[in-house]
Amino acid sequence: MEQFLGWTDNPILLVLLSLGQILLVTVVLLLAIAFLLYFDRKVLAGTMLRKGPNVVGPFGLFQSFADFGKFVLKEMIIPAGANKTVFMIAPILATTLSLICWAVVPIAPGWVVSDLNVGVLYLLAMSSLGVYGVIMAGWASNSKYPFLGGLRSAAQMVSYEVSIGFVLVTVILLSGSMNLTTIVESQTGGFWNWYAFKLPTIIVMFPMMVIFFISALAETNRPPFDLPEAESELVAGYQVEYSGTPFLLIYLGEQIAITLMCAMTSVLFLGGWHSPVGDLGLFDENTLAGLLGTGTFESLIGAFWFALKVTFVFFMFAFVRALVPRYRYDQLMRLGWKIFLPTSLVAVLLISGFVVYTNAAAA
Amino acid sequence: MEVIAFSILSAIVLIAAFCVIAARNPVHSVLFLILAFFTSSGLLVLIGAEFLAMLLIVVYVGAVAVLFLFVVMMLDVDFVELKQGFLNYAPFGGVVALVFFAEIALVASAMGASRPETFDASPNAETNVEAIGQVMYTDYLLLFQISGIVLLIAMIGAIVLTLRHRPGVRRQSVEEQTGRKRADAVELKDVRPGQGI
């Protein structure tokens, strides 16, 4: 959103402007998540030949809002033995930490709250903080199942962060930048330029995208890696003792983290706001776009493609949930440490070799 | 603007650092320590060293402090016993604090004379990632590689210390598990009523 920043130097106005941007991103994100949740349940229902939510509103579209109302109106119960302060901070932390990640996600050309130079690292740092919400919730509940769930989740998130980090390094090497906007801009012009499909490196990068996707499933505690909240063993894991609004916050934090992972997949591997077939000369002077003011129109189209890609990756998340049975915990750890970590390390070696070779050939 | 942000952040760091030693519950201490780490990365952002700030969060908050929290949460802490030893350790702790303070004062007074007026977080480069990379892979290459080897040795040492082969442990062979066919696992029997197998 830097295009709006030029017209004033007044610090108070600038602060108000960025507050407005933050509010806008948050509201749009929360609305989108309301409908993504509905979509998630519909996909699950469709796979199981059920109807899914279909009562509230047309086709059940307003189900999430009804759920929201229910959670807010319910009583908030704090267990007697719980550590009250930490118990209440944990859900707030979970939601806040997953929301602030969205500050660096480029939605369309120029549409980003904070265009950080170290955007990728920022995302890595903030998503590694996400583990604290879970661990604090598990410990503060002062109860066995939440504690076990919290420990499981912490170990799982820390393990899969490592391979996510290495996958990120391959993309950083290819684009030569840690700025997410630059990473998206380097994938311009058709799907054959996206990092998942770009030609010589597709042999390495497509598997990297798959690894990133699976690690994202584990990182966000989604099925088939939802062991921290395995109903059959731990009731509901670290969220057993939560009710009412704190539960809503924990749940919301998880959903925002999932959507963030979808957004990261589309930014890093699927070309972010770029259309799959190049821009087709839509933004020339003499077309409709020229009449509407090229920049804004281009941004709107970009935001549309971005939303479409995020929805597609989210559909994959929902589909995996419906199709794959839950992993055993030792299998999960084996997959993370013994398969993904060595594979992504080798990929980092291959990609850096490729980058050095092509740079030397070009120079 | 920056002065206000600096004052707020450093006040939070100091208060959090004080609470680390003042908090009665060790888990609260670790949580305050995390707050102190996080806020000091905010201070690094203020002077323009975003790369170091993010690394501080990833390494210390995201990995080291999680392990601290793990260990402390598992401990069965007896608060009365913790307080009893306080007077015995107080003089020694005081000496350590004094030495530490003296060292910092010495370094600060030596720095004060030669400190430049303005600070450039990324000299000779556009971003400070590039600046750090240029210094690290040219002037300090040997030290960088040596520290890598030290870390590798530490990792192998940790594995050697904790890896024990105990007899009588049933291990799971993943190849065997995934390589199982239906014919090996299921056998169909025609059971007649009243006879059994």
Interface residues (C-beta under 8 A of the other chain):
Chain A: P11 N83 V86 L116 N117 V118 L121 Y122 L124 A125 M126 S128 L129 V131 Y132 I135 M136 W139 F147 L151 A154 V158 E161 M178 D330 Q331 R334
Chain B: M1 N25 V27 H28 L31 I34 F38 E50 F51 M54 L55 I57 V58 V61 G62 A63 V66 L69 F70 M73 T127 N128 V129 Q172 V174
